[in-house]
Amino acid sequence: MQAVRDQNNIPVILGLLNTDGSTLTPICANPSNNGVCIDDDTTGSDNGGTQAGRDQSFVTSLMAVSSSDGVTPVTLYVDSSNNLLINSN
C-alpha cells in the first residue's frame, strides 16, 4: 500500500491492520469535523508489533511508547474500517 498524499506531497497517517499486524492501513477522519475515526475500548492482538511498517516511499506507520515503561515502542493498530483502535479507560 502506498500512502495517499495531499497537494503538498504530505502523506496521510498509517497504522497496521489489527488482524495481521503488518498490512499498512490509512486512518480515516470525518470530513465534516476533522475528527479521527476510532474504535474505543478495543485492543489489537499482539502480532509482535514492535516495528513500524513502511510503504514503498518509506512512509512509516504510527508508533507510541508503552504505557508500562514509557520506553518500549508499540505499533498502533487500525481495524478494517480504518478506525484507529484506542482503549480510553
A tleap script that builds the chain and sets N, CA, C and O, in Angstrom:
source leaprc.protein.ff14SB
mol = sequence {
  NMET GLN ALA VAL ARG ASP GLN ASN ASN ILE
  PRO VAL ILE LEU GLY LEU LEU ASN THR ASP
  GLY SER THR LEU THR PRO ILE CYS ALA ASN
  PRO SER ASN ASN GLY VAL CYS ILE ASP ASP
  ASP THR THR GLY SER ASP ASN GLY GLY THR
  GLN ALA GLY ARG ASP GLN SER PHE VAL THR
  SER LEU MET ALA VAL SER SER SER ASP GLY
  VAL THR PRO VAL THR LEU TYR VAL ASP SER
  SER ASN ASN LEU LEU ILE ASN SER CASN
}
set mol.1.N position { 0.824 -1.168 0.000 }
set mol.1.CA position { 0.000 0.000 0.000 }
set mol.1.C position { 0.872 1.236 0.000 }
set mol.1.O position { 1.851 1.310 0.743 }
set mol.2.N position { 0.533 2.186 -0.810 }
set mol.2.CA position { 1.231 3.458 -0.880 }
set mol.2.C position { 0.388 4.496 -0.147 }
set mol.2.O position { -0.815 4.584 -0.395 }
set mol.3.N position { 0.978 5.282 0.743 }
set mol.3.CA position { 0.243 6.308 1.479 }
set mol.3.C position { -0.305 7.356 0.519 }
set mol.3.O position { 0.400 7.818 -0.378 }
set mol.4.N position { -1.563 7.727 0.713 }
set mol.4.CA position { -2.177 8.809 -0.052 }
set mol.4.C position { -1.500 10.101 0.378 }
set mol.4.O position { -1.128 10.256 1.541 }
set mol.5.N position { -1.341 11.028 -0.560 }
set mol.5.CA position { -0.673 12.300 -0.262 }
set mol.5.C position { -1.560 13.485 -0.659 }
set mol.5.O position { -2.394 13.380 -1.559 }
set mol.6.N position { -1.360 14.613 0.032 }
set mol.6.CA position { -2.107 15.816 -0.312 }
set mol.6.C position { -1.389 16.574 -1.422 }
set mol.6.O position { -0.400 16.090 -1.972 }
set mol.7.N position { -1.888 17.761 -1.750 }
set mol.7.CA position { -1.305 18.548 -2.845 }
set mol.7.C position { 0.115 19.008 -2.541 }
set mol.7.O position { 0.857 19.363 -3.457 }
set mol.8.N position { 0.500 19.007 -1.277 }
set mol.8.CA position { 1.865 19.381 -0.897 }
set mol.8.C position { 2.767 18.169 -0.706 }
set mol.8.O position { 3.874 18.288 -0.181 }
set mol.9.N position { 2.291 17.002 -1.134 }
set mol.9.CA position { 3.031 15.748 -1.064 }
set mol.9.C position { 3.208 15.237 0.366 }
set mol.9.O position { 4.138 14.477 0.638 }
set mol.10.N position { 2.324 15.645 1.285 }
set mol.10.CA position { 2.378 15.181 2.677 }
set mol.10.C position { 1.523 13.913 2.779 }
set mol.10.O position { 0.363 13.924 2.367 }
set mol.11.N position { 2.080 12.815 3.324 }
set mol.11.CA position { 1.317 11.566 3.388 }
set mol.11.C position { 0.300 11.559 4.525 }
set mol.11.O position { 0.477 12.230 5.542 }
set mol.12.N position { -0.774 10.783 4.331 }
set mol.12.CA position { -1.732 10.562 5.412 }
set mol.12.C position { -1.083 9.678 6.455 }
set mol.12.O position { -0.054 9.055 6.193 }
set mol.13.N position { -1.687 9.616 7.659 }
set mol.13.CA position { -1.139 8.763 8.706 }
set mol.13.C position { -1.598 7.322 8.505 }
set mol.13.O position { -2.721 7.061 8.073 }
set mol.14.N position { -0.712 6.408 8.826 }
set mol.14.CA position { -0.953 4.979 8.635 }
set mol.14.C position { -0.820 4.247 9.960 }
set mol.14.O position { -0.044 4.639 10.832 }
set mol.15.N position { -1.582 3.189 10.094 }
set mol.15.CA position { -1.426 2.245 11.190 }
set mol.15.C position { -1.268 0.866 10.588 }
set mol.15.O position { -1.245 0.716 9.366 }
set mol.16.N position { -1.158 -0.138 11.434 }
set mol.16.CA position { -1.072 -1.509 10.954 }
set mol.16.C position { -2.400 -2.207 11.220 }
set mol.16.O position { -3.003 -2.023 12.278 }
set mol.17.N position { -2.848 -2.996 10.274 }
set mol.17.CA position { -4.113 -3.710 10.390 }
set mol.17.C position { -4.069 -4.653 11.581 }
set mol.17.O position { -3.134 -5.441 11.723 }
set mol.18.N position { -5.087 -4.572 12.440 }
set mol.18.CA position { -5.078 -5.344 13.685 }
set mol.18.C position { -5.167 -6.846 13.481 }
set mol.18.O position { -4.784 -7.598 14.378 }
set mol.19.N position { -5.652 -7.309 12.349 }
set mol.19.CA position { -5.795 -8.753 12.152 }
set mol.19.C position { -4.492 -9.453 11.800 }
set mol.19.O position { -4.346 -10.650 12.048 }
set mol.20.N position { -3.529 -8.710 11.217 }
set mol.20.CA position { -2.259 -9.365 10.884 }
set mol.20.C position { -1.034 -8.623 11.424 }
set mol.20.O position { 0.062 -9.181 11.453 }
set mol.21.N position { -1.212 -7.370 11.851 }
set mol.21.CA position { -0.102 -6.615 12.418 }
set mol.21.C position { 0.943 -6.176 11.426 }
set mol.21.O position { 2.017 -5.730 11.829 }
set mol.22.N position { 0.663 -6.289 10.121 }
set mol.22.CA position { 1.679 -5.902 9.148 }
set mol.22.C position { 1.142 -5.135 7.942 }
set mol.22.O position { 1.914 -4.456 7.265 }
set mol.23.N position { -0.148 -5.222 7.656 }
set mol.23.CA position { -0.709 -4.532 6.499 }
set mol.23.C position { -0.895 -3.054 6.821 }
set mol.23.O position { -1.624 -2.702 7.749 }
set mol.24.N position { -0.236 -2.192 6.054 }
set mol.24.CA position { -0.389 -0.753 6.244 }
set mol.24.C position { -1.821 -0.351 5.920 }
set mol.24.O position { -2.373 -0.752 4.895 }
set mol.25.N position { -2.420 0.451 6.811 }
set mol.25.CA position { -3.817 0.835 6.665 }
set mol.25.C position { -3.963 2.311 7.009 }
set mol.25.O position { -3.544 2.736 8.086 }
set mol.26.N position { -4.563 3.113 6.095 }
set mol.26.CA position { -4.744 4.532 6.417 }
set mol.26.C position { -5.797 4.716 7.504 }
set mol.26.O position { -6.754 3.947 7.585 }
set mol.27.N position { -5.617 5.730 8.333 }
set mol.27.CA position { -6.570 6.052 9.382 }
set mol.27.C position { -7.545 7.082 8.825 }
set mol.27.O position { -7.128 8.079 8.235 }
set mol.28.N position { -8.846 6.844 9.011 }
set mol.28.CA position { -9.846 7.749 8.449 }
set mol.28.C position { -10.140 8.903 9.397 }
set mol.28.O position { -9.857 8.835 10.593 }
set mol.29.N position { -10.712 9.958 8.839 }
set mol.29.CA position { -11.165 11.116 9.606 }
set mol.29.C position { -12.506 11.566 9.034 }
set mol.29.O position { -12.770 11.402 7.843 }
set mol.30.N position { -13.343 12.131 9.892 }
set mol.30.CA position { -14.638 12.642 9.478 }
set mol.30.C position { -14.421 14.000 8.803 }
set mol.30.O position { -13.927 14.925 9.448 }
set mol.31.N position { -14.777 14.142 7.518 }
set mol.31.CA position { -14.510 15.404 6.817 }
set mol.31.C position { -15.356 16.581 7.306 }
set mol.31.O position { -15.008 17.730 7.034 }
set mol.32.N position { -16.451 16.328 8.017 }
set mol.32.CA position { -17.284 17.440 8.482 }
set mol.32.C position { -16.765 18.065 9.773 }
set mol.32.O position { -17.068 19.224 10.056 }
set mol.33.N position { -15.984 17.318 10.568 }
set mol.33.CA position { -15.450 17.897 11.804 }
set mol.33.C position { -13.956 17.635 12.003 }
set mol.33.O position { -13.385 18.022 13.023 }
set mol.34.N position { -13.322 16.973 11.023 }
set mol.34.CA position { -11.886 16.680 11.025 }
set mol.34.C position { -11.450 15.812 12.197 }
set mol.34.O position { -10.278 15.829 12.573 }
set mol.35.N position { -12.376 15.054 12.779 }
set mol.35.CA position { -12.046 14.147 13.871 }
set mol.35.C position { -11.587 12.797 13.353 }
set mol.35.O position { -12.107 12.297 12.356 }
set mol.36.N position { -10.618 12.210 14.026 }
set mol.36.CA position { -10.117 10.886 13.672 }
set mol.36.C position { -11.178 9.837 13.992 }
set mol.36.O position { -11.819 9.907 15.041 }
set mol.37.N position { -11.367 8.875 13.106 }
set mol.37.CA position { -12.286 7.761 13.341 }
set mol.37.C position { -11.607 6.778 14.290 }
set mol.37.O position { -10.463 6.380 14.069 }
set mol.38.N position { -12.319 6.389 15.350 }
set mol.38.CA position { -11.736 5.487 16.345 }
set mol.38.C position { -12.691 4.345 16.661 }
set mol.38.O position { -13.892 4.433 16.405 }
set mol.39.N position { -12.148 3.292 17.213 }
set mol.39.CA position { -12.923 2.209 17.793 }
set mol.39.C position { -12.455 2.140 19.239 }
set mol.39.O position { -11.367 1.638 19.520 }
set mol.40.N position { -13.278 2.644 20.159 }
set mol.40.CA position { -12.902 2.776 21.560 }
set mol.40.C position { -13.104 1.467 22.319 }
set mol.40.O position { -13.920 0.628 21.939 }
set mol.41.N position { -12.342 1.314 23.401 }
set mol.41.CA position { -12.368 0.115 24.254 }
set mol.41.C position { -12.056 -1.148 23.459 }
set mol.41.O position { -12.588 -2.223 23.736 }
set mol.42.N position { -11.192 -0.997 22.478 }
set mol.42.CA position { -10.795 -2.121 21.633 }
set mol.42.C position { -9.284 -2.216 21.644 }
set mol.42.O position { -8.593 -1.196 21.642 }
set mol.43.N position { -8.774 -3.413 21.656 }
set mol.43.CA position { -7.330 -3.596 21.577 }
set mol.43.C position { -7.006 -4.520 20.421 }
set mol.43.O position { -7.810 -5.372 20.046 }
set mol.44.N position { -5.835 -4.346 19.868 }
set mol.44.CA position { -5.374 -5.254 18.830 }
set mol.44.C position { -4.735 -6.464 19.479 }
set mol.44.O position { -4.286 -6.407 20.624 }
set mol.45.N position { -4.698 -7.548 18.743 }
set mol.45.CA position { -3.997 -8.717 19.268 }
set mol.45.C position { -2.504 -8.472 19.146 }
set mol.45.O position { -2.070 -7.676 18.314 }
set mol.46.N position { -1.721 -9.147 19.965 }
set mol.46.CA position { -0.277 -8.967 19.908 }
set mol.46.C position { 0.265 -9.755 18.730 }
set mol.46.O position { 0.411 -10.976 18.792 }
set mol.47.N position { 0.560 -9.034 17.655 }
set mol.47.CA position { 1.128 -9.660 16.468 }
set mol.47.C position { 2.633 -9.434 16.402 }
set mol.47.O position { 3.224 -9.447 15.322 }
set mol.48.N position { 3.249 -9.227 17.564 }
set mol.48.CA position { 4.691 -8.999 17.583 }
set mol.48.C position { 5.065 -7.632 17.070 }
set mol.48.O position { 6.187 -7.427 16.608 }
set mol.49.N position { 4.129 -6.681 17.144 }
set mol.49.CA position { 4.329 -5.371 16.555 }
set mol.49.C position { 5.224 -4.450 17.346 }
set mol.49.O position { 4.729 -3.643 18.132 }
set mol.50.N position { 6.520 -4.545 17.165 }
set mol.50.CA position { 7.442 -3.594 17.783 }
set mol.50.C position { 8.230 -2.846 16.715 }
set mol.50.O position { 9.193 -2.145 17.028 }
set mol.51.N position { 7.826 -2.992 15.460 }
set mol.51.CA position { 8.457 -2.277 14.362 }
set mol.51.C position { 7.392 -1.621 13.519 }
set mol.51.O position { 6.349 -2.215 13.247 }
set mol.52.N position { 7.652 -0.395 13.105 }
set mol.52.CA position { 6.723 0.310 12.227 }
set mol.52.C position { 6.762 -0.333 10.842 }
set mol.52.O position { 7.793 -0.845 10.406 }
set mol.53.N position { 5.622 -0.294 10.166 }
set mol.53.CA position { 5.575 -0.710 8.771 }
set mol.53.C position { 6.010 0.457 7.893 }
set mol.53.O position { 5.956 1.609 8.323 }
set mol.54.N position { 6.439 0.172 6.674 }
set mol.54.CA position { 6.847 1.213 5.722 }
set mol.54.C position { 6.234 0.916 4.361 }
set mol.54.O position { 6.182 -0.235 3.929 }
set mol.55.N position { 5.764 1.984 3.683 }
set mol.55.CA position { 5.289 1.798 2.315 }
set mol.55.C position { 6.471 1.916 1.353 }
set mol.55.O position { 7.619 2.021 1.786 }
set mol.56.N position { 6.191 1.899 0.051 }
set mol.56.CA position { 7.263 1.927 -0.951 }
set mol.56.C position { 8.065 3.223 -0.928 }
set mol.56.O position { 9.199 3.259 -1.404 }
set mol.57.N position { 7.479 4.296 -0.373 }
set mol.57.CA position { 8.184 5.581 -0.268 }
set mol.57.C position { 8.773 5.795 1.124 }
set mol.57.O position { 9.202 6.898 1.462 }
set mol.58.N position { 8.790 4.736 1.925 }
set mol.58.CA position { 9.348 4.740 3.275 }
set mol.58.C position { 8.531 5.561 4.282 }
set mol.58.O position { 9.053 5.969 5.319 }
set mol.59.N position { 7.239 5.803 3.973 }
set mol.59.CA position { 6.346 6.422 4.951 }
set mol.59.C position { 6.070 5.361 6.005 }
set mol.59.O position { 5.724 4.229 5.670 }
set mol.60.N position { 6.221 5.720 7.282 }
set mol.60.CA position { 6.070 4.745 8.359 }
set mol.60.C position { 4.684 4.805 8.991 }
set mol.60.O position { 3.989 5.819 8.931 }
set mol.61.N position { 4.311 3.689 9.593 }
set mol.61.CA position { 3.069 3.637 10.369 }
set mol.61.C position { 3.308 4.282 11.729 }
set mol.61.O position { 4.451 4.493 12.136 }
set mol.62.N position { 2.221 4.592 12.426 }
set mol.62.CA position { 2.310 5.224 13.742 }
set mol.62.C position { 2.840 4.275 14.805 }
set mol.62.O position { 2.580 3.072 14.776 }
set mol.63.N position { 3.581 4.837 15.736 }
set mol.63.CA position { 4.048 4.092 16.892 }
set mol.63.C position { 3.888 4.984 18.114 }
set mol.63.O position { 3.797 6.206 17.992 }
set mol.64.N position { 3.855 4.378 19.276 }
set mol.64.CA position { 3.781 5.088 20.551 }
set mol.64.C position { 4.727 4.387 21.515 }
set mol.64.O position { 5.326 3.368 21.173 }
set mol.65.N position { 4.861 4.935 22.723 }
set mol.65.CA position { 5.659 4.251 23.733 }
set mol.65.C position { 4.732 3.484 24.668 }
set mol.65.O position { 3.580 3.866 24.874 }
set mol.66.N position { 5.242 2.418 25.218 }
set mol.66.CA position { 4.481 1.551 26.111 }
set mol.66.C position { 4.024 2.293 27.356 }
set mol.66.O position { 4.782 3.062 27.947 }
set mol.67.N position { 2.761 2.053 27.755 }
set mol.67.CA position { 2.238 2.661 28.979 }
set mol.67.C position { 2.860 2.018 30.219 }
set mol.67.O position { 2.797 2.591 31.307 }
set mol.68.N position { 3.454 0.843 30.068 }
set mol.68.CA position { 4.025 0.180 31.238 }
set mol.68.C position { 5.436 0.646 31.570 }
set mol.68.O position { 5.819 0.643 32.739 }
set mol.69.N position { 6.229 1.053 30.558 }
set mol.69.CA position { 7.587 1.501 30.882 }
set mol.69.C position { 7.962 2.843 30.252 }
set mol.69.O position { 9.021 3.389 30.561 }
set mol.70.N position { 7.117 3.381 29.379 }
set mol.70.CA position { 7.391 4.679 28.770 }
set mol.70.C position { 8.533 4.705 27.787 }
set mol.70.O position { 8.967 5.782 27.375 }
set mol.71.N position { 9.041 3.529 27.392 }
set mol.71.CA position { 10.201 3.460 26.513 }
set mol.71.C position { 9.982 2.520 25.328 }
set mol.71.O position { 10.323 2.856 24.194 }
set mol.72.N position { 9.420 1.357 25.588 }
set mol.72.CA position { 9.281 0.329 24.559 }
set mol.72.C position { 8.339 0.784 23.440 }
set mol.72.O position { 7.215 1.198 23.722 }
set mol.73.N position { 8.781 0.716 22.161 }
set mol.73.CA position { 7.917 1.092 21.045 }
set mol.73.C position { 6.743 0.111 20.898 }
set mol.73.O position { 6.906 -1.101 21.037 }
set mol.74.N position { 5.579 0.659 20.619 }
set mol.74.CA position { 4.370 -0.141 20.405 }
set mol.74.C position { 3.718 0.341 19.113 }
set mol.74.O position { 3.493 1.540 18.947 }
set mol.75.N position { 3.414 -0.575 18.197 }
set mol.75.CA position { 2.726 -0.191 16.964 }
set mol.75.C position { 1.262 0.090 17.265 }
set mol.75.O position { 0.680 -0.517 18.164 }
set mol.76.N position { 0.674 1.003 16.521 }
set mol.76.CA position { -0.740 1.322 16.678 }
set mol.76.C position { -1.535 0.615 15.591 }
set mol.76.O position { -1.179 0.660 14.414 }
set mol.77.N position { -2.619 -0.041 16.004 }
set mol.77.CA position { -3.431 -0.829 15.090 }
set mol.77.C position { -4.661 -0.083 14.606 }
set mol.77.O position { -5.191 0.791 15.292 }
set mol.78.N position { -5.098 -0.445 13.419 }
set mol.78.CA position { -6.268 0.098 12.749 }
set mol.78.C position { -7.135 -1.091 12.348 }
set mol.78.O position { -6.611 -2.130 11.949 }
set mol.79.N position { -8.478 -0.947 12.451 }
set mol.79.CA position { -9.338 -2.053 12.034 }
set mol.79.C position { -9.647 -1.963 10.539 }
set mol.79.O position { -9.210 -1.028 9.868 }
set mol.80.N position { -10.390 -2.922 10.026 }
set mol.80.CA position { -10.682 -2.992 8.594 }
set mol.80.C position { -11.583 -1.861 8.109 }
set mol.80.O position { -11.762 -1.686 6.903 }
set mol.81.N position { -12.160 -1.084 9.046 }
set mol.81.CA position { -12.964 0.089 8.677 }
set mol.81.C position { -12.138 1.375 8.770 }
set mol.81.O position { -12.691 2.473 8.700 }
set mol.82.N position { -10.836 1.244 8.927 }
set mol.82.CA position { -9.878 2.349 9.014 }
set mol.82.C position { -10.011 3.161 10.307 }
set mol.82.O position { -9.620 4.327 10.350 }
set mol.83.N position { -10.561 2.547 11.357 }
set mol.83.CA position { -10.663 3.176 12.665 }
set mol.83.C position { -9.409 2.886 13.481 }
set mol.83.O position { -8.970 1.739 13.564 }
set mol.84.N position { -8.833 3.921 14.081 }
set mol.84.CA position { -7.721 3.744 14.990 }
set mol.84.C position { -8.236 3.062 16.251 }
set mol.84.O position { -9.237 3.500 16.818 }
set mol.85.N position { -7.576 2.006 16.701 }
set mol.85.CA position { -8.012 1.299 17.906 }
set mol.85.C position { -7.450 2.009 19.124 }
set mol.85.O position { -6.243 2.228 19.229 }
set mol.86.N position { -8.345 2.369 20.051 }
set mol.86.CA position { -7.917 3.004 21.291 }
set mol.86.C position { -8.609 2.303 22.453 }
set mol.86.O position { -9.606 1.604 22.273 }
set mol.87.N position { -8.065 2.501 23.633 }
set mol.87.CA position { -8.661 1.968 24.841 }
set mol.87.C position { -8.612 3.076 25.889 }
set mol.87.O position { -7.619 3.226 26.600 }
set mol.88.N position { -9.696 3.852 25.977 }
set mol.88.CA position { -9.721 5.012 26.879 }
set mol.88.C position { -10.357 4.613 28.205 }
set mol.88.O position { -11.539 4.865 28.440 }
set mol.89.N position { -9.576 4.000 29.048 }
set mol.89.CA position { -10.121 3.531 30.320 }
set mol.89.C position { -10.086 4.552 31.390 }
set mol.89.O position { -10.516 4.285 32.512 }
savepdb mol mol.pdb
quit
